[in-house]
Amino acid sequence: MLSPPPTEDRAEDRQTAGPDAALRLSEVLNGIAADESRERIAVGDLLKVMQERAFGPLMLIFALPNALPTPPGTSSVLGAPLVFLTAQLALGWSPWLPPIIARRSIARKDFAAFVAKATPWLARAERLLRPRLGVLAHPPAENIVGVMCFVLAVVLVLPIPLGNMLPALAICILALGILERDGIWILTGMAVAVASLGVVSGVVWAFIKTGLFLLHQLIG
């Protein structure tokens, strides 16, 4: 069975209680991937395990597969929860997903393959994260981060070329900043977010111009 992680997830709490008092997110993900009691991992399972760790881990779990090479269909399963979660973060609500999304699932072996690719990078990031510029990781700044992540999540689920990896990467950086209350990572994530939106808008504009040119050629 999946067991929930400790209720506190902030780095300062781990430092106070000792290194073994709380599991890092990379360890939690490895635990879920190694659970052989089920063949598939449902979105609701992840929400159940991670809900006490709030938005940072949930957003990271649902965004990271879109920033890495993963089996086809993964983004369609994990993209929709991001829209709901980021909207709730922007509004200051608690994380919740409707049953139609919570019941979606992927094979455990596919989830395990994703975790095997992701956790080495996540473990490196966890060693760099620490609480600083905390004002950026709490409301109302946290709600502004939620608005940006919501825009990125909407872009991510749209069928736009190059519209997945950069927005997903920005959400991952922002999620890690929220998770560890690290304002430096939040500032970095916002910069990546602006850059990714610029790239995506450029791609969309190029496709519009190409489409108009082709239409003009056909009509002319």
Secondary structure per residue as TSV (DSSP state, phi and psi in degrees):
chain	resnum	aa	ss	phi	psi
A	1	M	-	360.0	150.9
A	2	L	-	-79.3	131.2
A	3	S	-	-112.3	137.5
A	4	P	-	-68.7	149.1
A	5	P	-	-75.7	172.9
A	6	P	-	-57.7	155.4
A	7	T	S	-71.3	-26.1
A	8	E	-	-101.9	137.4
A	9	D	-	-125.8	1.0
A	10	R	-	-80.2	149.6
A	11	A	H	-62.7	-37.4
A	12	E	H	-65.0	-31.5
A	13	D	H	-70.0	-36.9
A	14	R	H	-66.2	-37.8
A	15	Q	H	-66.4	-35.9
A	16	T	H	-71.7	-41.7
A	17	A	H	-87.9	-12.9
A	18	G	-	108.0	161.1
A	19	P	T	-67.3	-25.1
A	20	D	T	-97.8	4.9
A	21	A	S	-77.1	-24.1
A	22	A	S	-144.2	145.8
A	23	L	-	-83.6	140.4
A	24	R	-	-75.5	161.0
A	25	L	H	-60.6	-39.3
A	26	S	H	-59.9	-37.3
A	27	E	H	-70.2	-38.1
A	28	V	H	-64.1	-43.7
A	29	L	H	-62.5	-41.3
A	30	N	H	-63.7	-36.1
A	31	G	H	-64.8	-41.1
A	32	I	H	-66.1	-43.9
A	33	A	H	-64.5	-29.5
A	34	A	T	-87.0	-1.4
A	35	D	-	-74.5	101.3
A	36	E	T	-85.8	6.0
A	37	S	T	-77.7	-7.0
A	38	R	-	-140.3	149.1
A	39	E	S	-87.2	-25.1
A	40	R	E	-129.3	152.5
A	41	I	E	-111.4	116.0
A	42	A	E	-86.4	153.2
A	43	V	H	-57.0	-39.2
A	44	G	H	-62.5	-32.4
A	45	D	H	-62.1	-43.7
A	46	L	H	-64.2	-41.9
A	47	L	H	-62.3	-41.9
A	48	K	H	-62.6	-41.9
A	49	V	H	-71.8	-39.6
A	50	M	H	-98.5	-5.3
A	51	Q	G	-60.9	-33.0
A	52	E	G	-74.0	-15.6
A	53	R	G	-91.0	0.9
A	54	A	-	68.9	-155.6
A	55	F	H	-73.4	-38.1
A	56	G	H	-51.7	-57.4
A	57	P	H	-63.0	-40.0
A	58	L	H	-63.5	-45.5
A	59	M	H	-63.6	-39.7
A	60	L	H	-64.7	-44.5
A	61	I	H	-60.8	-40.9
A	62	F	H	-83.5	-21.8
A	63	A	H	-91.6	-36.0
A	64	L	H	-58.3	-40.2
A	65	P	H	-58.7	-29.1
A	66	N	H	-76.5	-14.9
A	67	A	H	-97.3	-1.4
A	68	L	S	-127.3	157.0
A	69	P	-	-65.0	119.3
A	70	T	-	-136.6	165.7
A	71	P	-	-60.0	149.6
A	72	P	T	-56.7	141.7
A	73	G	T	94.6	-13.8
A	74	T	H	-62.5	-42.2
A	75	S	H	-65.5	-33.8
A	76	S	H	-69.7	-30.4
A	77	V	H	-75.8	-41.9
A	78	L	H	-98.9	-8.2
A	79	G	H	-74.9	-43.3
A	80	A	H	-60.9	-43.2
A	81	P	H	-57.9	-32.6
A	82	L	H	-61.7	-40.1
A	83	V	H	-61.0	-45.5
A	84	F	H	-65.9	-46.6
A	85	L	H	-66.0	-42.9
A	86	T	H	-68.8	-34.6
A	87	A	H	-64.0	-40.3
A	88	Q	H	-68.0	-36.8
A	89	L	H	-63.6	-41.6
A	90	A	H	-62.9	-34.7
A	91	L	H	-89.4	-7.1
A	92	G	T	79.3	22.6
A	93	W	-	-91.0	168.6
A	94	S	-	-80.6	150.4
A	95	P	-	-66.8	134.0
A	96	W	-	-156.1	145.5
A	97	L	-	-131.1	140.2
A	98	P	-	-67.0	152.2
A	99	P	H	-55.3	-35.9
A	100	I	H	-62.2	-29.0
A	101	I	H	-89.0	-41.3
A	102	A	H	-61.4	-27.6
A	103	R	T	-81.7	-12.8
A	104	R	-	-64.3	145.8
A	105	S	E	-147.5	162.9
A	106	I	E	-130.2	157.9
A	107	A	E	-61.0	140.8
A	108	R	H	-60.6	-36.5
A	109	K	H	-64.6	-34.1
A	110	D	H	-70.3	-40.4
A	111	F	H	-64.0	-40.9
A	112	A	H	-63.9	-38.2
A	113	A	H	-64.5	-41.0
A	114	F	H	-63.2	-44.2
A	115	V	H	-62.7	-40.0
A	116	A	H	-61.1	-36.0
A	117	K	H	-75.7	-36.4
A	118	A	H	-85.5	-37.6
A	119	T	H	-64.3	-33.8
A	120	P	H	-60.1	-41.6
A	121	W	H	-70.1	-38.9
A	122	L	H	-65.5	-39.8
A	123	A	H	-62.8	-39.1
A	124	R	H	-63.6	-42.8
A	125	A	H	-63.4	-39.4
A	126	E	H	-62.5	-30.2
A	127	R	H	-73.3	-21.1
A	128	L	H	-91.4	-23.2
A	129	L	-	-77.0	141.7
A	130	R	-	-161.4	155.1
A	131	P	-	-64.5	123.8
A	132	R	B	-164.2	151.0
A	133	L	S	46.7	49.4
A	134	G	G	-59.3	-21.6
A	135	V	G	-60.5	-26.5
A	136	L	G	-79.2	-13.1
A	137	A	G	-107.3	10.8
A	138	H	S	-128.9	157.3
A	139	P	T	-57.1	146.4
A	140	P	T	-84.9	-10.2
A	141	A	H	-61.9	-36.7
A	142	E	H	-61.1	-35.0
A	143	N	H	-68.3	-35.2
A	144	I	H	-65.7	-40.4
A	145	V	H	-58.8	-40.1
A	146	G	H	-61.5	-39.4
A	147	V	H	-62.8	-46.2
A	148	M	H	-61.9	-44.1
A	149	C	H	-64.6	-33.7
A	150	F	H	-64.0	-45.1
A	151	V	H	-59.9	-44.2
A	152	L	H	-63.7	-39.4
A	153	A	H	-65.6	-39.4
A	154	V	H	-63.5	-43.8
A	155	V	H	-61.9	-39.5
A	156	L	H	-62.5	-39.3
A	157	V	H	-82.4	-10.4
A	158	L	S	-79.3	147.8
A	159	P	-	-78.0	67.4
A	160	I	-	-109.3	127.1
A	161	P	T	-57.4	135.2
A	162	L	T	64.0	15.2
A	163	G	-	-93.2	4.6
A	164	N	S	-103.7	-57.5
A	165	M	H	-67.0	-46.4
A	166	L	H	-66.8	-48.4
A	167	P	H	-59.8	-38.8
A	168	A	H	-64.2	-40.6
A	169	L	H	-61.9	-42.4
A	170	A	H	-62.5	-42.7
A	171	I	H	-63.1	-40.3
A	172	C	H	-60.5	-45.4
A	173	I	H	-64.0	-43.4
A	174	L	H	-65.6	-38.7
A	175	A	H	-63.5	-41.6
A	176	L	H	-65.1	-37.7
A	177	G	H	-62.6	-41.2
A	178	I	H	-67.8	-41.5
A	179	L	H	-58.6	-44.7
A	180	E	H	-104.5	9.7
A	181	R	T	55.8	43.7
A	182	D	B	-105.9	103.2
A	183	G	H	-66.8	-26.9
A	184	I	H	-64.6	-43.2
A	185	W	H	-68.2	-33.5
A	186	I	H	-65.4	-44.3
A	187	L	H	-61.4	-41.9
A	188	T	H	-62.9	-43.0
A	189	G	H	-63.6	-38.4
A	190	M	H	-65.6	-38.2
A	191	A	H	-65.0	-43.6
A	192	V	H	-64.5	-36.8
A	193	A	H	-62.3	-46.7
A	194	V	H	-61.8	-43.0
A	195	A	H	-63.7	-41.6
A	196	S	H	-66.4	-38.4
A	197	L	H	-65.9	-35.1
A	198	G	H	-64.5	-42.9
A	199	V	H	-64.3	-45.8
A	200	V	H	-64.4	-43.6
A	201	S	H	-63.3	-35.5
A	202	G	H	-64.6	-41.5
A	203	V	H	-63.9	-45.1
A	204	V	H	-61.7	-44.1
A	205	W	H	-63.0	-39.1
A	206	A	H	-63.6	-40.1
A	207	F	H	-67.4	-38.4
A	208	I	H	-63.8	-45.5
A	209	K	H	-62.9	-40.8
A	210	T	H	-64.3	-42.9
A	211	G	H	-63.0	-41.9
A	212	L	H	-65.9	-37.9
A	213	F	H	-63.6	-45.8
A	214	L	H	-63.9	-40.7
A	215	L	H	-62.2	-42.0
A	216	H	H	-62.4	-40.3
A	217	Q	H	-65.7	-39.3
A	218	L	H	-67.8	-42.4
A	219	I	H	-71.6	-42.3
A	220	G	-	-71.0	360.0
